[in-house]
Structures are given as C-alpha cells and as structure tokens.
C-alpha cells in the first residue's frame, strides 16, 4: 500500500506502508548506521516519528538483547530500504515482522535524504503518516492533533524495582531510562533502586541511598516541573549524576535555562570534546533540547564537555558539590567504551573522592 509522510510545513514524501495505518508525531531524524532496534525502544523517542538516514535498515534483524524498554514509544518509523532477508548470528526475526507485531507504523521506500534535508532546513516539526489518497479534511484533522506533553509520565516505571546485589546503593529517578544504562551501572559496581519519575525527595532520601542518578528521557525538560523541584531539594544531599534529560533537569534545578535545538542531536556519531583534557569522544545522542551556557552560574558551575559540531554544552559539574552531568549516552558504546569512565567517576565520587572531576580516564 502506498503512503505518505506529510510535514507541518506542507512537505510530502511518498513511500510504501508496511500496513494500513495513521500516525501523528514530531518528525526527527537519526544518523546512526546501526542500532535501529535500540532507537525503536529508547523511551527518549516517545511521541516521535523517526527517520533513519542510513539507507539500509533491518539488515541484521532483531533480537531481544537489543530492547531498551518494556515497549516501543515511537509514533512512526521512516526508512529508505527495509531489509527482508537479515543476516546475523543473533537474529531472531525480521524488522518488518517486529514492526507489525508491535503495531509501529512504518513507511519505507522513502527518499530519506530529502526528508532529512527538509528537517535540517526547517527544523523538527509535527508530521503525519497516512495512506495515499486520504481525504484532505482528514489530513487537516490529523495535523491539528496536539502532540503529547506528558511523555515522561508515559515512559517511567510505575513501580520501584531493584537491580544489582552489591556496591553503593543508587536511587535512580526514571524519566525514561534505557536498560543499557542500568546494566552499565550494575557492571560498574552499583546496586540500584529504580524509582518512578514522580517520587518525592523525601521518599528518595528515605531509602538512604549513597548516590542519586537522573536518567535520560523524552520531551521538553520544562514540561516536568515536579522533577525540577524534586532535584532542587536533593542537590547537596547526596552525590548526583545526570544523563541527557537528567542533565537538562539538573541545569534547571540549579537555576539555569534550556532551549530547543533546531533539529536536535540524534545518532551514534556525535563528537564531544572534554575541555579538561582536549580529548574528543565519539558519542551516542538523542535529544532535542540543550542547556543554555550563558544561564549557568559560573561561580558554582563549570562546563566540562562541549559538542564539536555546534558548540553546545555536553556536560557540566558543580565546583563545590559532588554533582555532575553529561548530555550524551556513555553506555551506548559508539566508541565503543570511551565514556564508561563516567560511571567509574561517579563511583569514585560516592566512595569519598567528592572532588573527582570529569576527566580523561587514567
């Protein structure tokens, strides 16, 4: 069946629908050559229609080991060539079957280069996936649909749960955490209690954790004011580490500001410079918002990492308190293990070296 991706600015891109469906979401693009299943199950993509810029998608199939959440939260998936004959020793099925089983709308045989150019030129925007020939009145109705503002509440765990059996106890505030982050923390030597996003500061501290972790997640950080308030109440009480949305929320809790990027950073090939060492890391990223460097209190905070491509803030730390964060995903292995040292530094910070700075590993 023929279908279309229609953007809010009127742009239309033709392709084939994997199955008859309609979808509404924020249209974005991802530049990764691999990791399509991780993209589909990363909660940070909640409410979005994701275009993969790499032309061949599905070539190594799908497998349970790659799942990052209990389900997919994406609104749609746009690809150029959808591989129907994957080859990989871990393969458990085709991507097409995976998408159908989970009712994830997919438009393929699309000129994804043209879609990407449109989003880079005009910015991320609302998009819809529809069958070809759909009435213009129905297209207008779909385009008028409001995008969700409660994405964190959609993706967070509904009940607390534990991971790991030994090591410092970390309270994880789950704003849409990826499983690989949790597995990496356990591997680094932490014992975790994963908590719903709405958990109060009082309840977090009642666990008597050795540290607090602020997870990645979807959407505009300013749309979760309760999280900002809770983080503000926790700062200085325990060592704290934030990633992605957690990084942005921490900045807001410390009096800083955030803003929306034109088309965001989404992919596994983003260079980030460690300002203390000059070393550049290849990082995995998935975010549409950034911390406003000018809004940060320079007497209390110092920028530690910067994006090479556009100069945006990729990390900061508190000058006096054991608090730091990064914008990118150190567990996602684009380096492949270049950034694992961040978890090790969090461990060192908790074990008493509160002056441990984000720095090149020894």
NORUR-V701565 format. One record per residue. N is the residue number from 1. PSI is psi in degrees with one decimal (NA if undefined). Layout:
N & PSI
N & PSI
//
This chain:
1 & 133.7
2 & 148.0
3 & -178.1
4 & 147.8
5 & 122.5
6 & 125.3
7 & 162.2
8 & -24.8
9 & 5.4
10 & -8.7
11 & 141.7
12 & 138.1
13 & 124.7
14 & 154.2
15 & -161.3
16 & 134.6
17 & 133.8
18 & -35.3
19 & 159.7
20 & 125.3
21 & 170.4
22 & 150.1
23 & 147.6
24 & 132.9
25 & 178.0
26 & 122.7
27 & 124.8
28 & 173.6
29 & 152.6
30 & 133.7
31 & 7.2
32 & 141.4
33 & -24.6
34 & 178.2
35 & 21.9
36 & -33.0
37 & -36.4
38 & -38.3
39 & -46.8
40 & -27.4
41 & 7.0
42 & 117.0
43 & -20.4
44 & -15.0
45 & 10.9
46 & 127.7
47 & 8.7
48 & 151.4
49 & 115.2
50 & 124.4
51 & 126.3
52 & 123.7
53 & -28.1
54 & 133.4
55 & -35.6
56 & 117.3
57 & 134.2
58 & 4.9
59 & -19.8
60 & 15.2
61 & -155.7
62 & 156.9
63 & 148.2
64 & -27.7
65 & -21.4
66 & -6.7
67 & 136.7
68 & -6.2
69 & 175.0
70 & -20.2
71 & 173.1
72 & 139.5
73 & 4.3
74 & 154.3
75 & -21.4
76 & 163.8
77 & 127.0
78 & 124.2
79 & 162.0
80 & -70.9
81 & 121.2
82 & 107.5
83 & 128.4
84 & -1.2
85 & 71.9
86 & 158.0
87 & 115.5
88 & 140.2
89 & -21.0
90 & -2.8
91 & 132.4
92 & 2.8
93 & 174.6
94 & 154.4
95 & -37.7
96 & -45.4
97 & -39.8
98 & -45.9
99 & -40.9
100 & -45.4
101 & -31.7
102 & 5.0
103 & 42.6
104 & 112.8
105 & 133.4
106 & 130.0
107 & 121.3
108 & 178.3
109 & 40.5
110 & 148.0
111 & 82.3
112 & -23.7
113 & -41.6
114 & -39.5
115 & -45.4
116 & -43.7
117 & -40.1
118 & -42.5
119 & -33.9
120 & -34.3
121 & -46.7
122 & -14.3
123 & 161.2
124 & 139.2
125 & 171.1
126 & 142.9
127 & 160.7
128 & 146.6
129 & 125.5
130 & 156.6
131 & 149.3
132 & 139.2
133 & 3.3
134 & 140.9
135 & 141.4
136 & -30.5
137 & -37.0
138 & -36.5
139 & -43.5
140 & -38.9
141 & -44.3
142 & -41.7
143 & -24.9
144 & -6.9
145 & 131.9
146 & 136.5
147 & 145.7
148 & 143.6
149 & -0.9
150 & 36.8
151 & -36.8
152 & -40.4
153 & -24.3
154 & -34.1
155 & -20.8
156 & 155.7
157 & 147.5
158 & -19.7
159 & 146.8
160 & 149.5
161 & 160.3
162 & 150.6
163 & 146.3
164 & 157.6
165 & -13.8
166 & 166.7
167 & 177.4
168 & 140.0
169 & 121.5
170 & 128.4
171 & 116.7
172 & 114.6
173 & 112.5
174 & 103.9
175 & 7.9
176 & 43.7
177 & 143.4
178 & 143.5
179 & -35.7
180 & -31.1
181 & -45.7
182 & -43.3
183 & -38.7
184 & -36.9
185 & -39.7
186 & -43.2
187 & -29.6
188 & -10.9
189 & 24.2
190 & 152.2
191 & 129.7
192 & 144.1
193 & 113.2
194 & 126.7
195 & 148.7
196 & 153.1
197 & -30.0
198 & 2.8
199 & 132.8
200 & 159.8
201 & -38.6
202 & -43.2
203 & -33.8
204 & -49.0
205 & -24.9
206 & -22.0
207 & -11.6
208 & 52.4
209 & 159.9
210 & -18.8
211 & 168.5
212 & 132.6
213 & 132.8
214 & 118.5
215 & 172.0
216 & 173.9
217 & 176.0
218 & 163.0
219 & -171.9
220 & 122.6
221 & -25.7
222 & -10.2
223 & 0.4
224 & 65.1
225 & -28.9
226 & -34.9
227 & -41.3
228 & -43.4
229 & -44.0
230 & -44.8
231 & -40.8
232 & -35.5
233 & -20.4
234 & -20.3
235 & 129.1
236 & -14.1
237 & -36.4
238 & 155.9
239 & 142.5
240 & 139.0
241 & 129.7
242 & 146.7
243 & 133.0
244 & -112.4
245 & -36.9
246 & -36.6
247 & -45.4
248 & -42.8
249 & -38.2
250 & -42.0
251 & -42.8
252 & -39.9
253 & -25.1
254 & 12.4
255 & 4.2
256 & -171.1
257 & 161.5
258 & 162.2
259 & 159.9
260 & 131.5
261 & 156.4
262 & -51.2
263 & 7.7
264 & 178.8
265 & 111.1
266 & 110.7
267 & -179.5
268 & 24.4
269 & 35.4
270 & 118.9
271 & 134.7
272 & 132.7
273 & 129.4
274 & 113.9
275 & -21.3
276 & -31.2
277 & -20.1
278 & -2.3
279 & 141.0
280 & 130.1
281 & 143.4
282 & 121.2
283 & 159.5
284 & 132.8
285 & 153.5
286 & 87.3
287 & 151.3
288 & -1.0
289 & 157.2
290 & 159.2
291 & 133.0
292 & 110.0
293 & -37.0
294 & -19.6
295 & -12.0
296 & 138.8
297 & 103.9
298 & -19.8
299 & -23.7
300 & -29.5
301 & 148.9
302 & 133.7
303 & 130.4
304 & -28.2
305 & 146.4
306 & 141.1
307 & 130.1
308 & -36.4
309 & -42.8
310 & 2.4
311 & 6.3
312 & 159.4
313 & 126.5
314 & -0.4
315 & 150.3
316 & 164.0
317 & 160.7
318 & 138.5
319 & -27.2
320 & -31.9
321 & 154.9
322 & 71.8
323 & 127.9
324 & 166.4
325 & 159.9
326 & 153.5
327 & -27.3
328 & -179.7
329 & 97.0
330 & -15.6
331 & -11.5
332 & -1.7
333 & 40.2
334 & -17.3
335 & -37.6
336 & -24.2
337 & 19.9
338 & -36.3
339 & 6.8
340 & -23.1
341 & -21.2
342 & -39.3
343 & -36.3
344 & -36.9
345 & -34.3
346 & -41.3
347 & -44.2
348 & -38.8
349 & -43.2
350 & -34.0
351 & 7.1
352 & -14.9
353 & 72.5
354 & -12.1
355 & 6.1
356 & 124.6
357 & 155.9
358 & 115.2
359 & 172.5
360 & 136.6
361 & 150.9
362 & NA
//
